[in-house]
């Protein structure tokens, strides 16, 4: 049996960027061929695309994990790695994308609308792209960035002009079946409709869509019946139509009390797309007037309903009485609603240049570590992810980049002292301001950095002094 799913959680994982290559051109009689390592390829994106042929989120219910492919690593002879392939996920028109915390991200409406759900990581630069006057033949390359991983909530909110509301077995599905080509399930027991049904209706030159939701009962907002879960499908509706069963023989029910009960349940629902359902135009459809008692009851309650400012239409889906009048009346209300909506302006691209005093990073005191600091910024954190810390030359290159950006100067202004803990992204290290930037042009060998060698020698000497001091009680503390 076909299933309808209108809310799922997906786990989108973009592809990782490929690593750059550290290679030197080697050819007979050309011992100094120069660096020729290629760049890594970019990781693939996970993209949501609206497809009018998709009507449910059922596929994501069974396959919630979506992963794009990784970029390939670069190679020698200036060969760049291939980019990872993008993964396109087809979603129904009207899909709303939220975070797991309920934060709104995007409303996907319209054929072909696209959203990058998870962005792929950048590929790392090869040593051919890193060569400079200071580093003529870099012995390192940059690592590829990891792809973005996100858990997203997808909710389907049907795109319809007219939404039908009513108690179970009021005739909503029958009304859609006779006004359009839709073939919903119809039976003589309550809660026949378990999923929203959509139908396309033509009224003269006006074409509009109609949707019905499973029947509501008093207490639906508290979880009785099918609850209010399906009301998200009428959030976009231009008109809300109450379908009232005038032939019901249930005790305590009549058209006026049914309308009041439905309005009370609607008041408990807050649309996530903004606005209030109470502001939407309303019409009342008195159904089943082919039954003599129902026709008489409809004639009695019609003036009272019209006194509330609501348009009332008497119909019978069995005998087709009143359907033509209802169709053109709904088309007119839809036209009026569309005409009253503000005209959407063309999308404007706003360019906001970076402020003159924007350093591209911030330095704050670490609240969890006394005397520690945290460096935040897109570029510093990206550089950390791209650095191979097992390569001294790569670490020296990172120190040069951070120094040119002004991180060390800002740490000094903030009162940082040698040995204090500094955190950048996932990296935690002890700050050593004695490492000057720019000394890398006196390189001693590929993959090495004289500044780090000096720091290692200093550190070894300090360890020897500390070890010797611990042999004489109190000596180390006095020093």
N, C-alpha and C positions, 0 to 999 in steps of 0.2 A: 504494500500500500504506500502511495506517495506521501511524503511528509513535508510539512511546511515549517521552516525554521527562520525566525526573524531576529534572533539575537545570538551572537557567538563571540567567543574570545579567540583571537588568533595570535600566534607567536611568530613574528616576522624577523628573520635573520638575514641581513644583507651580506654580500660576499666580502671577504677580506682582500685588501690590496696586496699585490705581489711584491716581494722584496726586490730592491735594486741589486745589480751585480757589480762586484769589485773585480775588474779584470784589466790586464795590461796586454796590449797588442804585442804578439810575438811572431817574428818573421825572420827568416835567415838573413844575416847581414844587417838587420835592423834591431839591435838590442834595446833601443830606447823608443819603442813604438808608441808609447803614450797610453793613457787609460782608454778603454773601449767598452766599459760595462754599460749595458742597457738599462732602461728604467723598467720597473715592475708595472703590470697592468692594473687598472682600477677594478675594484670589486663590483659585482652587479647589484643593482637596486631591486627592492621589492616594491612593486607599483600596483596600486588599486585602480582599475579601469571600469567605468560604467558600461554595461552591455545590456541593451534593451531585450535581448533574448534570455537573460537570466532573471528569474523571478523569486528566488529564494536563496538563503544562505546555507542551504543543506550541505553543500560540498565542504564548507569549512567546519561544519559540525563533526564530520567524520575525519577530516584531514586538517586539523588546526595549525599544524606546523608548516611554515613556508620559508624556504631558504634559497637564496640566489647563489650563483657559483662564484668562486674566488678568482681573483686575477692571477695570471701566471707571473712567475719571476722573470726578471730580465736575464740576458745572457751576454756573453762576449761578442766581439765584432759588432758592437752597437746595435744589438738586437733587443728591441723592447718586448716585454711580455704581453700576451694577449689580455684584453679586458674580459672580466667575467660577464656572463650573460645575465641580462635583467630578467626577473620573474614577474610576469603580469598576471594579476589575479582578477578575474571577472566578477563584478558585483552588480546587484540590481540597481536600477535607477531609484534614488531616494535613500541610499545608504548613508547613515551618519556614523562618523568615526569618532570614538572617544578613548580617553585613557582609562586604565583600570580604576582610577579614582573618580571617574565621571567627568573629567575635564574635556570640554568640546575641542575637537581638532578640525574637522571639516564636515561639510554637508555635500555629498556627491550627488548632484542632480544634473541630468542632461547626458545624452549619448556621447561617449568618448571622453567624459571628464576624467582626469587623471590625478592621482595623489601618490607621492613617494612615501610609502609607509615606513621604509627603512632604507637609509642611504648607504651605498657601498663605500668601503674604505679607499683612500687614495693609494696609488702605487708608490713605492719608494723610488727615489732617484738613484741611478747608477753612478759609479765614480766618474764616468765621462761627463756627466752633467754637473758634478761637484768640483771639477778641476778649476783652479784659479792660479794667480801669480804666487800665492802663498802655498798652495798645494797643487803642484803640477801633475802629480800622479797619486791621487788619494788611494790609500790602502783600505778603504771602507766604502760602504754604500748605505743608503737609508732603508730602514725596514718599511714594509707596507703597513698601513693603518688597519686596525680591525674594523669590520663592518658594524653598522648600527644594529642593535637587537632591541626590539620593542614588543611589548604585549599590548594589543589593541582590542577594544570592544567595538564590534560592528552591530549596529541596530538598523533594521529595515523599517523605514516609514514610507508607506505607499504614497505615490503621487496621484492623487485623485481630486476632482472638483467637488463632488457631492459625497458626503458620508452618511450612511444609513445607520440609525441607532434604534434600538427597540428591545423589548422583552423577548425571550426565546419563543419561537413559533409565531412571531408577529407577521411574518411574510416578507422579510427583507430579501432573502435569497430568491424567493419566487418573483419579487419585483425586478431584480436584476436580470433574471432569466427571460422575462417577457419583454424587457426594454432593450436588451442587448443580445449578443451572441454567446454570452457566458453561460456555462452549464454547471452551476453549483449543485451540491448535493441537497435534495429536498425530501423531507420525510415528515411524518405526523407525530414526532416526539421532540421534546425540548433538546436544545444544544446540538441540533443537527450540524450547524456550522461550527467547525473547529478552527478554521483558518479564514483570514480575510479573502473576500472575492472581489475581483475587479471586472468592470464591464465598460465598454465604450458605447456612447449613445449619441445619436445625431438628432438635432432639433432644428430643422431648417438649415441655416448657414452656420449654426453653432454646433461644435463637436465637443463633448465633455466626457469625463470619466466618472464612474460611480463605484463606491466601495462600501461593503457592509462588514461589520465586525461581529464576532460571536455575541449572542444575546447577553444583555446585562440584567441583573436582578438587584433588588435592594441589599446593601451590604457588600457589593462587589469591591468597594474600596478597602474592605477588611479581609478580602480573600475569598469571599463566597462565590460560588459558581466558577466562572473562568477568570474572575478578577478584572482588573483594568489593564492588563498587559497589552491587549490588542488595541487599546485606544490610541497608541502611538501612530496607528495607520490612518487616523483622521486628523492628525495635527495640521496637515497641509491643506485640508479641504476648505473650499471657498464657502460651502453651504452645508449645514448640518440638518438632516431631515429625520424627524421622529416618526417612525412607522408604528402606528397604534392598532392593535387588534381589537376591533369593535365587536367581535363575535365570541370573546372569551367568557366563560362561565365560572371563572375562579372567584372565590369569595374574597371580598375586599378590594377587588380590582375594577377600575373603570378608566376610560380614556384620560380624564383629568388627573387622577392619581398616578397613572402610568407616566404621564409627562412630568409630573412633579418629582417622582422617584428618579427618573432618568436625569433630570436637571440637578438633583441633589448629588448623584454620583459623579456627574461631570464636574461639579464644583470641587470635588476632592482630587481631581487630576490636574497636575501642573505640567504643561508641555515643556519639553527640554529645548525646543527650538525658539522659545520666547512667545509672548502673547498669551491670551487667555481664550479658551474655547467659548466662554460666555460672550465674547465680542463678535463671534461669527454669526452671519445671518441664519435664521431658523425658519423651517417650514414644518407643518404637521400633516402627515399623510394618514387619513383614516381608512384602514384597509378592511376588506371582506364585507363590503356593503351588498354583495350578492345574497347574503343571508338577511331575511326580512327584519329580524330583530336588530341586527347590526346596523342596517340602514336607518332604522328609526332612532337608534341611539346616536348615530353620527349626526343626524339632523338636530338632535337636542343639544349636543355638546359643542357643535360648530360655533354658534354665536358666542359662547363663553370663551372659547379658545381665541377667536378673533378679537375679543375684547382685550386680550393680553398683548395685542399687536402682532400676532403670528398669522401667516398665511395658511389656510386650511384647504386641503384637497381630498375629496372622497373618491376612492378607487376600489376596484376589485381585480385582483390579478387572475382570478378564475374566469370571469366573464369579459375581461379587458376593458371594463367601463371606466372612464375618466383618465385613462393612461395617456391619451394624446394631449389633453389639456395639461396634465402634470408634466409631461416631457417638455413642452414649450415653456411652461412656467419656470421649471428648473433651469432651462437654457437661458431665460431672461435674467434670472437672479445671478447666474454665473457670469453673464456678460457685464452686469452692473458691478459685480465684485471685481472683475478683471479691470474694468475701466477706472475704478476707484483706486487701484494700486499705483503707487508712484512709479514713474518711468525710470528704469534702471539706466544710469549713466554708463558710458563706455569706461572700461577699466583704465585707470590712469596709473602710469608708472611713476612712482615718486622716488627720486634719487636723493639720498641723504649722505653727503660726503662725511668722511671721518673728521671729527673735531680736531682742531689744530693741537690742542693739549691732550689728546687721547693717546696714551702710551701703548695701548693694546694689551695691557695687563694691570693687575692690581696686587698689592702686597698688604696682607693683614696679619695681625698677631694671632698665633695659634692659641685658641682658648683652652686647649687640652694639654699643652706643653709650655711650661714656663720658659720664657726666652726664645720660643720657637716662632716661626713665621710660615705663612702659606702664600704661595704665588699662584694666582688664578689668571687665566687668559687663554684664548683659543690657540694662539701661536705657541706659547711656551708648553702647553699641555700636548699639543700635536708633536712638537719637536721631541718631547720625552718619549712618546710612543714610537717615534721613528728611529730612535737611537739604539744601536747594539752595544750594550755596556761591557761586553767582553772584549771590545776593541778600543784600546786607549786612544787611538787617533779619532775615532768617532766620538768619544767622550770629550776630547779636546775641542772638536768642532762644535759640539753642543755648548761648551763653555763660551766659545767665541760668539755664538749666536745670541746666547742669553746676555752676554756683556754688551754687544752692540745694541740690543733691544733696550738696555738700561736697567736690567734686573739687579745687577750688583750695586749700581749707584743708589738705587732705591732702597736696597737692604741696608746700606750704610746709613742713609738718611733716617731709616726707621730704628737705628740703634743696634743692628745686628753685630755680634762679636764672633771672632773665630771659634769654630766648634759648635755653634748654635744649630739647632735642627731646623731644616728648611724642607718644606713639602711642595712638590709641583706634580699635580696629577696623582699617579700611583707611586711616584718616586719620593723617598725620604732619605736625606743625606745630611752630613755635617758640613756646614759651609766653611770653605777655606778661601778667604779673600786674597791670599798671597799668590794666587794663580793668575798671572797677567794675561790678558787677551792680546793676540797678535804675535806672540812668540812662535806660533806654529810655522812661520816661514823658515825657521832654522831647523827643519825636521831632520831627525837622525835616521829614520827608517820608516818604511811603509808599515802602518798599523801601530805605530808608537807615537808618544807625545812626551817631550822632555819635561814638561811641567808636571805631569803625573809621576814620572820617574823620580823627580826631585821630592815631591810630596811623599812618595813611598819611602825614600831614604830618610827623610825627616821623621816620618812615622816610626820607622824601624829604630832610629836613634832614641826617640822618646820612649819606646817600649823597653829598650835596654836600660835606660836611666831609671825608669820606673821599677824594673825588675831588680836592679842593684839596690835601689832605695828601700825596697821591701825587706832586704836582708838585714838592714840596720833599723831597728824600731824607732819610729818617730822622725827619721831623716826625711822621708818623702813628704810628710805633712809640713815639716818646717820649711822646706823649699817651696 
